[in-house]
Amino acid sequence: MIRSFHRAHVEPRFLLDPFEPTYLALHRAGALPERVAAGLRELEDCCACPRNCHVNRMQNQTRVCHTGRYARVASTFAHFGEEDCLRGWNGSGTIFFSLCNLRCVFCQNWDISQHAAGSECPPERLAELMLDLQRQGCHNINFVTPEHVVPQVLEGIAAAIPRGLQLPIVYNTSAYDSVDSLRLLDGFVDIYMPDFKFWERETARRLAKAKDYPDRSREAILEMHRQVGVLKYGPDGLARRGVLVRHLVMPGQSAETEQICRWLAEEVSRDTYINIMGQYRPAYEVGQIAQDGAVTKYAEIDRRPGSDEIARAYEAARRVGLWRFDQRWAV
């Protein structure tokens, strides 16, 4: 069932009117071909994400993300489960990329993120997917798990623009992004939506198999904010440009949530829009029986977060001055 759209009051300083996607200015300036070419050069000795695998993906060599020359798309649809300011009344035009550069042991989409679901999409096909979502009336194009396919995203958008693409681009990411790749996206992306997961390197190593995740995420979010600033809306209450940070409340990690909120407030902006998400549940490898049958793997996160932990997350955000929330999990 499609949820109703409740347009919240928007303070005038967060209104952006008139609006056009930033990529149209790049198109008029003739800057698209060189930007796409620079992205493809990343693939020749792949450093498109922080894994820095240094394989030639233009020749279909693969390593961590198991993705070669073309991005693999698992599904596309009008998504009504995103934040209110993205889904609106017609949905967010979501394109889910298969595979991922992280190995989160609790991933609820593991059948997509850890497997080659769907099919490869050359740029012309990716462009057609975007245009079809636009024809359906979606309010934006929402790329999910794009960290490892930034060059292919650039190609797809560049192919779609001359054919009439006019929707804002949402970059929906784990935040395990290369700053160099994000700089290539400058002017292509209107809304960045990073999920800042962990603060401690050891937590990231154990649960996502990437101990540098906190460092790379901080660098990435600062670059995103430099490009598009805090989240702004159109007169209809829909997001048009800026950064929207997600944070998934994990059981037993209240101290890390506090650190993340403090950093966002002090180093990014107290006006940062943050969605504190309470829907974590054990999934994928969490709760599986160890080989000796005596204990479960990742027992420390083998439960839902308690209402007290979600309440502490909101209080941590308020304490440091963050105030722009998605309210669906507020307690």
N, C-alpha and C positions, 0 to 999 in steps of 0.2 A: 504494500500500500504506500502511495506517495504521501510523504509528510507535508503538512502545510508550511508555507514560508512566512515567518514572522519578521517583518522588517523592523530592526531596532532603530532608535533615534541615533543619528550620526552627528557628532559635533562638527561645526563648520570647518574647523581646521583639518578635519580628516576627510573632507569632500574633495573629489577630483572631477571637475567638470569645466570644459568639455574633455573628452578622453578619446584617444586612439591608441591601439597597440604600438609599442615602441618600435617593433620591427618594420613598420611601414616607413618610418623615417630612414632606416638603414636601406630599405629597398629603393626609395627615391634617390638616395645618395649613391647608389650603385655599389654598396659595400658588401653585399651578400656573397658574391663569388669568392672573394679573398678570405672571408671569415670561414666559409665552408672548407676551402682548401687548407686553411690552417688546422681545422679540426681533423681532416683526413690525414694530415702529416702526423698528428698525435698517434694515429692508429698504426703507422708504419713501424714504430718502436714504442709500443703502447705505454703511455703514461696518462691515459684519459681519466684515471682515478688514483687514489693514494696507494693502490697495490703496486703500481709501477712494474708491471710484468715484463716489459721490454720484449714482447713478441710482435711479429708483423701480422696484425689482424687484417690488413688489406689482402693478405694471402691466406686468410682463414686460419692462421695460427691462433691458438687459444691457451689460456692458463686459468687463472682464478675464476673469472666470470663465465668461462666456457662460451663466450660470444665472439664470433669472427667478424667478417666484413659487414654483415647486416644485423640490425637489431631484431630480436625475436619478440613478437607481440602475442600475449596470452589471450587478451580479451579487450574489447572496447564497448562502452555503453554509457548511457546517461546515468550518472551516479547520484542518488538521493541520500546517501549516508554521510556526505562530507559536511563541513561546517556550513552553517546557515548562509553565510555571506558568499559561499561558493556554489552551493547547490541551487539556491533560489527556488523558483517554481518549475523550471524545466530541466534541472539537473546539471551537474558538472560533467563535461565531456571527457570521460576517463579512458586513457590508453595505458593498460598494464603491460609493462615489459617483463618478460621472463628472465629468470636468473638474477643474481645479485652479487655485489662484491663483498657483502658481509655474510657471516655464517651464524646468525642469531639462533640459539638453540631453542628459543621459545616462539619462533615465527609462526603466526597463525595462517600465513599464506605460503607455507613451505612447499606446497605442491607446485607453486609458480616460481617462487624465489630460488628454489634449489633444484629445479628440474626444467628441462627445455620444453615447456608447454607452448602450444600455439605454433606459429609459423614465422619464418624470416620475412622481413618487410623491407624491400628496397625503397629508396626515398619516394618514388612515385606512388607506391602503395601506401606508405605512411601518410603522404599528403592526402590521398583519397580518404583514408580513415578520418583525418581531421576535418575535411570538408563535409563528410557524411554526418559527423557529430554536429557541425555547424548547421547543416540543413535540418537536423532534428530539433533545432532550437536551443541547444545547450548554451550555457552562458560563458563557457571558457573551455580551453583544451588543457586537460590535466594529465601530465606525464607522470606516471607512478614508477618508481625505481629506475630513474634514468641515469644514475651516477656513472655507469659503465658504458653508456651509449650516447654521450654528449655529441660526438661528431655526427652520428646518425640522426639525432634530433635536429641538429643544425641543417643537415641536408633535407630532411623532411619538411621543416618549416619553410626553407627557401624554395622548395618545390611547390608548396601550397600557396604561397603569397601571390604569385602571378595568376593563380586560378581563383582568387577571391577570398582567401582566408582573412578574417577581420576580428577574430576573437582574442581576448587576453590569453596568454600562455601561463600556465601554472606549473612550476617545477617542484614536484612532490617527492621529497628525498629523505633518506636516512641521515643526511648531512655528512656522510663519509665521501666527500667530494674533493676533487683536485681544484685548487684555487686557479690554476692555469686554465682548466676547462671552464670554470665559472666565468673567467674573464672573456672567454670566447662567446659566452652566452649573453654578455652585457649588451643590452639593446634588443635581444630576442625574447627575454623572459620579463613578464610584467609582475608576477607574483611568485615569490619563493616560499615554499612550505617545508622547512627542514624539521625533522624530528630529532631533538637533542636527547639522546637516550641515557648516556652514562657520564659521570664526572671523573670517576677513578679509572686509571689505566688497567688495573688488575681486574676490575669488574668487566671492562670491555674485552680484555683478553679472554676471560673465562666464558662470557656469555655471547660474544659476537666474533671471537677469534680475530680481533684487531685491537691490539693494545694501544695503538696510536689514535684510536677513534676520538677520544676527547680532544686531543690537540688539533686534529684535522677538522673536527666539527666547529671548534671555536674560530679557526681561521676561515672556514667556509661561511659561517653565519656573519662574520664581520664583513666579508666581501659581498655577500648578498645585500646586507644593509647599506653598504656603500653605493651599490648600484641603484636600489629602488626605495630605500628608506622605510619608514614605518607604514603600516597598512592604511590605505586610503580607499574610499568607496565612491561609487557613482551616486547620483540622486536617488536611484532605486534601491539603495542599501546593499548592492552587490560589490564585492571586492574588485578593485581595478588595478591597484599597484601596491607593492610593498612586501614586507616579510611577515609571515604568520608562522610562529613557532609552535610545534607540537611537543608535548612531553608526556610519555606514557608512565603512569605511576606504577612502579614495580614493588612487590612485597619486600619489606626490609631495607629499602633504599631511600628512606626519608632524608638522610643526611646529604645524599647526592642530589636529590631534588632541590634542597635548600641552596647548595652551591651553584647549581645551574641557574636558579632564579636570581641569585645575587649577582652572578656574572652578567646575565641579560640586562638587569637593571642598571648596573654600574658601568659596563663596558659597551653595551649596545644602546639601549634607550629604555627609560621607564614607560614610554609609550608603546613598547613592543606588545603586539597582540599575541597572547599565549593560550593555547588550548591544552589544559591539564586533563589528560585522558584517563579514565578509570576503568577501561574495559579489558585490562590484562586478564588473561586466563592461561593456565598451563596448557601448552600445546607442543607439538613436534617432539623434540627429544626430552623435554621436561617431564619427569614422572616415569620414564621408562625404567624398567628393572635392570640393574647392573648385571654384569655377566655372572657374578657369584650368587645372584638372587637375593642378597642380604639387604641391600640398600637401593634407594632410587637415585638416579642422576639428578643433579641440580636441585636437591631437596629444599634449598633455601628459597627457591621461587616456585615451589610446587603447591601454590595456593593462590587464590584471588587476593588482591589488596583489600584490606579492611576499610570500612567507612572512616575510621579514625585516621588511617594513612592518607586517604584522599583529602580529608579535611585539613590535615597537616600540610599537604602540598599547596592547597589554596592559601592557607595562612602564611606559609613561607613566601609565596609570591606577594601577598599584600604587605607583609612586613618590610620587604625591600623596595616597595613602591610600584610594583607592577599592578595594573588595574584593568587592563583590557582583556577580558576572558570570554571564551565560549562557555556558556552557562549550563550545558547539558549534564555535566558531572558535578556541578557545584552542590555542596552540602552545607 
